[in-house]
Amino acid sequence: MAKSTSVDSTKKKVTKKTATKTVNFEEALWDTANKLRGTVESSEYKHVVLSLIFLKFISDKFEDRKQQLIDEGQGDYVDMVEFYTMKNVFYLPNEARWNFVKDHAKQDNIAILVDTALHTVEKSNKSLKGALPDNYFSRLGLENSKLAALIDTINNINTQASECHMTEEDLVGRVYEYFLGRFAASEGKGGGEFYTPKSVVTLIAEMIEPYKGKIYDPCCGSGGMFVQSIKFVNSHNGNQKDISIYGQENTATTYKLAKMNLAIRGISANFGEVPANTFFKDQHPDLKADFIMANPPFNQKQWRTDAELVDDYRWEGQKEAGKYEDIAGFCKSATLEEIEKNDYVLTPGRYVGAAEIEDDGIAFEVKMKELTETLFKQMDEAKELEGLGYGG
């Protein structure tokens, strides 16, 4: 018994130490990113950090697949794109690989080399069209020493998750989620344009239960709604392939974030050909979605003139949906006047009310006695089951 207890105790210590190391790594990476302050706008350096993490992750996946081909005696095929895409791995030419960037991190032209790597990745993989920054690092004018230090820190990310319960996608997805949240917090109100707090996203997914069908977010930001929807499906033993994802994002840099955020998790999505405003340039005009989830940019003002969108057909709804009807205890279409009378409180119960219950002709006293007797009987049965070992 003593030996068994000792082993369990050791396991607990190792687990705790591993968890602490992970947190410290994320914080260390955040501190390194913060060193870019002064040379890069705070709203910009999320693109610097997340682009490099993305490049590191897909390079690690590429190297794993390449080694697998060699180990299986298929070394002649290591430069054939098809042998990577068949395993959902992005093919990377030499200049687009993380090791190439890392080995040249101390050179004066490192910004150009990073831009070249990202451009080559996108050019070599059609599914990443429009996903990666274009000549971004060269234009920022970053100090070479700070960019080199960031590359060294990101190089320490171990994306191999074989020794823990997470997949590689989960592991890097967690890093992405951590940074999106931290960047959003550091940008204050501006962060809400690309990030919705995880608690809000989780609540929406749990409410609409998107098990199967087409999911649409008309202002998808960095794609958090979709990530949580997939997590919901997986946590309920559903099939990720039963979900189709459609989204749209107006801001070009955030559009790229969304594409990268889903790509590192192996999630396919249709974000339209270009970043665009949902109202004025709908990328999915013929889409009939099963679920629409969104946290719209409610703090934006003057996003249209008084005459714009007044006669837009999308306000009409679906004609085949039939006439709407209020159902007591279930649904209610409230007027603005009714909402104003309730001091703009939107608690459903104030409007929906309760459904009428038919009188079954049984007196309350009789019904109460029957229910009480049933309750006590069930409590006695519960005690018997506990005695047989079925309780607790």
Residue pairs with C-beta under 8 A, 6 or more apart in sequence:
18 164
25 156
25 157
26 175
26 178
28 153
29 49
29 153
29 154
29 157
29 175
29 179
30 178
30 179
30 182
32 149
32 150
32 153
33 45
33 48
33 49
33 150
33 179
35 146
35 149
35 150
36 45
36 48
36 142
36 146
36 150
37 45
39 140
39 141
39 142
39 143
39 146
40 48
40 140
40 142
42 186
42 187
43 187
43 190
44 140
45 183
46 179
46 180
46 183
46 257
47 133
47 136
47 253
47 256
47 257
48 136
48 137
48 140
48 142
48 147
48 150
49 150
49 154
49 179
50 176
50 179
50 180
50 257
50 260
51 114
51 118
51 132
51 133
51 136
51 260
52 114
52 150
52 151
52 154
53 154
53 157
53 172
53 175
53 176
53 179
54 132
54 260
54 263
54 264
55 96
55 98
55 101
55 114
55 117
55 118
55 121
56 98
56 154
56 155
56 157
56 159
57 157
57 159
57 168
57 172
57 264
58 89
58 90
58 92
58 121
58 263
58 264
59 92
59 96
59 97
59 98
59 99
60 98
60 159
60 160
60 168
61 89
61 90
61 159
61 168
62 84
62 89
62 90
62 91
62 92
62 97
63 97
63 99
64 89
64 160
65 83
65 84
65 87
65 89
66 78
69 75
69 77
69 78
69 83
70 78
74 83
77 83
81 91
81 124
84 90
84 91
85 91
88 266
90 121
90 124
90 125
90 128
91 124
91 125
92 120
92 121
92 124
93 120
93 124
94 100
95 113
95 116
95 117
95 120
96 116
96 117
96 118
96 120
96 121
96 124
97 117
98 155
100 113
100 117
101 110
101 113
101 114
101 117
101 151
102 151
102 152
102 155
104 110
104 113
105 147
105 148
105 151
105 152
106 144
106 148
107 113
107 144
108 144
110 144
110 147
110 148
110 151
111 137
111 138
111 140
111 142
111 144
111 147
112 137
112 138
114 137
114 147
115 133
115 134
115 135
115 136
115 137
115 138
118 132
118 133
118 134
118 136
119 132
119 134
119 135
121 128
121 132
122 128
122 129
122 130
122 131
122 132
127 263
127 268
128 259
128 263
130 255
130 256
130 259
130 273
130 274
130 275
131 256
131 259
131 260
131 263
132 256
132 260
133 253
133 256
137 147
157 172
157 175
159 168
159 171
159 172
160 168
161 167
161 168
161 170
161 171
164 171
166 174
169 264
169 265
169 266
170 265
172 264
172 265
173 227
173 261
173 264
173 265
176 260
176 261
176 264
177 198
177 224
177 227
180 194
180 195
180 222
180 224
180 257
180 261
181 195
181 197
181 198
183 191
183 195
184 191
184 192
184 194
184 195
185 191
189 299
192 297
192 299
193 221
193 251
193 254
193 297
194 221
194 222
194 251
194 254
194 257
195 221
195 222
195 224
196 221
196 224
196 225
196 295
198 224
198 228
200 295
201 224
201 225
201 227
201 228
201 295
202 228
204 225
204 228
204 293
204 295
205 225
205 228
205 229
205 231
205 232
205 293
206 232
208 291
208 293
209 232
210 229
210 232
210 233
210 243
210 290
210 291
210 293
211 233
211 236
211 238
211 242
212 238
212 239
212 242
212 243
212 290
213 242
213 243
213 244
213 289
213 290
213 291
214 244
214 245
214 246
214 287
214 288
214 289
214 290
214 291
215 225
215 226
215 229
215 243
215 244
215 245
215 246
215 289
215 290
215 291
215 292
215 293
216 246
216 247
216 284
216 287
216 289
216 291
216 292
216 293
217 223
217 225
217 226
217 246
217 247
217 248
217 292
217 293
217 294
218 247
218 248
218 278
218 292
218 294
218 296
219 248
219 249
219 250
219 278
219 294
219 295
219 296
219 297
220 226
220 247
220 248
220 249
220 258
220 271
220 294
221 249
221 254
221 257
221 258
221 295
222 254
222 257
222 258
222 261
223 247
223 257
223 258
223 259
223 261
223 262
223 269
224 261
225 247
225 293
225 294
225 295
226 245
226 247
226 262
226 267
226 269
227 261
227 262
227 265
227 267
229 243
229 245
229 291
229 293
230 240
230 243
230 265
230 267
232 238
233 239
233 240
233 242
233 243
234 240
240 267
244 270
245 262
245 267
245 268
245 269
245 270
246 269
246 270
246 271
246 284
246 287
246 289
247 258
247 269
247 270
247 271
247 272
248 271
248 272
248 276
248 278
248 282
248 283
248 284
249 255
249 258
249 271
249 275
250 275
250 276
250 277
250 278
251 275
252 275
254 275
255 271
255 274
255 275
258 269
258 271
259 269
259 271
262 268
262 269
270 284
271 283
272 283
272 284
273 283
274 283
276 282
276 283
279 303
279 304
279 309
279 312
280 308
309 315
324 333
326 332
326 333
327 355
328 352
328 353
328 354
328 355
328 356
329 352
329 353
329 354
329 355
330 352
330 355
331 352
332 348
332 351
332 352
332 353
334 351
338 351
339 346
342 350
342 351
382 391
385 391
386 392
